[in-house]
Amino acid sequence: MTSTTRRDPAQRRTEGILVASTPKLSITHPDGTISRRQTARAYTHVVVATPRDASRYADHIAGRIATFDSHIAELEAAIANPEFKLAHRGFPTMGRGSDDVGFDGEPRYTAFALSLVLPTRDLNVCTWTNSQAITENLIPAGDGKYDRETADGRQEVLAIARRRIDTYTTERAEAQTLLDSVRAGAADLGKYAVARWSTRQELAIRAMAEFDHLRAEGRSLSVVEVDAR
C-alpha cells in the first residue's frame, strides 16, 4: 500500500507565491519586439541574432547549391567508373581464426568497410561487409526469426551512391526555390532572437563562437544587457 503526502493549503499558497515571484527577464530589440524569459537564474547578458541580411543569405544559399552540384557530379563520375576500397574496421577477430566467422560459428559480415573511392572524403559512401566484400541483410521470416540475405557489397555501395544523388538533387531544388524567393524579396528573413542567455558578459562573448552557423546564413550577433527589471 502506498501513501500520499498531502500539502496543506498554506504550503500550496506559499508555492504559488514563489512561482508568481520568479523574475521575468526581457530584452527589447531594435525593432521594438521583446524576448522574455521567466527564471530564477541571474542572467545579465544575452547573445542576440539579427534577422538575416538578404544579400549574405543569398550568397550562403548559392554556396550550398554549388556544393550540391559538386557532390552530384562527383558521385555520378564515381558510379560511371567505380573504384572501391575494402578496409578492416579494426575490431579484433571474434571467431575461430577468421574475421568472417563469429564466436558462435555464424557468418559475420561487419568486420570490413567497403567504400566508394571519392575525392571528397566527407561524402563517405560505404557499407559493412566481410573480407570478400559480401554484405548481409536480415529479412523477417516470422516468429521472431530472420532469413539471411547476402549480396555483393559493391552493388550495395553503388545503390547508396545513387540514393545520395537523389537526396542531393531534391535538396538542391529546394535551395534554388529558396534562393529565388530571397532574391525576389519574398523570403522570410527571420526575426531578432536570443541565441543564448548568460550570467556574465564574458560568458556571452565566449558563446558567440558557437553560432558561426547563424553568421553563415546572414545573421549578425551581438552581446546585449538584459533590460532593467
N, C-alpha and C positions, 0 to 999 in steps of 0.2 A: 504494500500500500504506500502510495507516495503522498507527501504533504505539500501543501501550497502555502507559501509565505505571503500573507496579505499586508499591504501597506495601508496605514491609517490615513484618513483624509488629510491630516496636517502634513504628512510626508508627501502626499501627492501634490498638495498645493505648493509646497516648497520646491519640488522638482519642476513644476510648471513655471515658477518664478525664475529658476535657474535657466531653463530653456529660453524663456522670453528675454532674459537679460544678456544672452550671448551676444557679443558685439557684432554689429553689421558693418562690414568694411565696404568701401566703394572706391571706384576710380572713374573720374569724369574725363572722357576722351575729347579730343579737339572738335569733333563734330557734334558734341553735346550728349552723345549716348553715354550710358553708365554701365559699368560692370560691377556687380555686387557679390559679396560672399559673407555668409554668417558663420563665424568661427570663434573659438576661444583662443586661438593662437594669435600671437602678437606680430602679425605681418606688417611690415613697414614699407616695403617696396615691391613693385611688380615689373615683369618684363612685358611690354606692350607691343603687339604686332599691328602694323597699319594694314589697311586694305591693300590689295595687290596693285602695283603700278602696271598699267596696261601694256606699255612697251616692253618692260622687263619680263612680264608674264608671257607675252607673245614669243619673246626670244627663248624663254625656258621651254615652252611647248614645241617650238620649232626644233630645238635641240633634241627633245625626246623623239620627234618624228625622224630626225636624221639617224638617231641610234636604232630605231626600229628598222629603218631601211638597210642600215649596215648589217644588223643581225640577220635579217631575212636573206640578203644577198650571200652572206657568209654560209648560212645553213643550206641554201639552195646549191651553192658550189660544192659543199661537202657531200651532199646527197648524190650529186651527179658523179662525183669521183671520190667515193668514201675511203678513208683510212681509219683504222681502229687501233686502239691501244688497250692491251689487257694488263692490268696491274693487280698484284696481290694486295689485299686490303690491310695486311699487317696483323691479322689475327693469328694466334698460334694454332697449329694443327690440332683439331679436336678429335679426329678419327684415328683409325688404325694405320698410321703411316701415310695418310693421304688427306689433302685438303678437300677432296671431293666426297669424303665419307664422314658422317658424323659419329659421335661417340656411341650412338645406338646402332650403328651399322647402316643407317639410312643414307641415301644420296644427299649431298649437300651442295647448294647452288649459290652460296653467299660469300665465298672466300675471295672472290675476284671482282673487280670493277671493270667493265668493258665500256670504253669511251669512244665517242666520235672525235677524231683529231680536228681541232678548230683553232684558228689564230687567236680568237678571244677566249681565254680560259674560263671567264666568268659564265659563259653560256652553259658549260658543264652538262652535256648531253650524254648520259650514261645509264647503265643498268647493272644489277648484280648477276654474276654468273659463276660457273665452276671453271676449272682450269682449261676446259675445252670450249669456252665461250658459249656454253649452253645455259639458258635461263629456265626458270621454273615459275609456273602459275598453279595455284591450287584452286580447283573447281569444286564447288559444293556438290556432294554426292548423296546428301540426305542423312538423317540420323546423326548429325554432327560430324560426319565423315567427309573427307575431301579426296578427289582424284588428282593425281599429279599430272600436269600437262607441261611438257618441255618444248622449247623452241630455240631456234638459232638466235643467239643474243644479238648478232649483227643486224638481223631484220628488226628486232625489237628496238634497238637503238635508232635505226632509221625511221621507224614509226614514231618514236618520241620526237625526233627532229621535225618530222612533218607536222605533228600536233603543235610543236612550238612555233612553227611558221604560221599556222592558222591563228594561234593566240596573238602573235605579234601583228599580224595583218588586221585583226579585229581592233586591237588597241591603237594601232596607227590610224585607222579610220576614225575612231572616237577622238583621238588627239587632233586630227585635221579638222573635224567638225568644231571642236572647241576653239582651235586657233582662228578659224574663220569667224566665229562668234566674237572673239576678243577683238580682232581687227575691225569688225563692223561696229564695235561699241555696244554690243548686245549681251555680253557675258557678265555674270555676277562676279565682281572682283572681291567680294567678301567685305567684312566689317572690321572695325577695331576690335581687338580681342586680347585678353590677358593670357599670355603663354605660361607664365609662372608667377606664383605668389612666393615672396621670400621674407624672411625675418630680419635680414640685414641687406644693406645696399651692396656690399661686396659679393654676397651670395647671388644676388640678382645679376650683377655684372658678369660673374663667372658663368651663370646659367645661360647667358646669351649664346655661348659657343655651342650649346646643344640644339640650336634652332637654325642651323645653316640651311636646312631644307625649306624653311619659310623664306629666308632671303633668296634662295634659288628661284622661287616662284614669284618673286617681285615684291615681297613684303619688306618693310623696314622695321627694325627693332630699336627700342629704347627702354631705359630704366626710369620709372616714374614713381614718385612717392605716393603712398596711399592717401586719399583725402582725409582731412582732419575730421575726427568723429564729432 
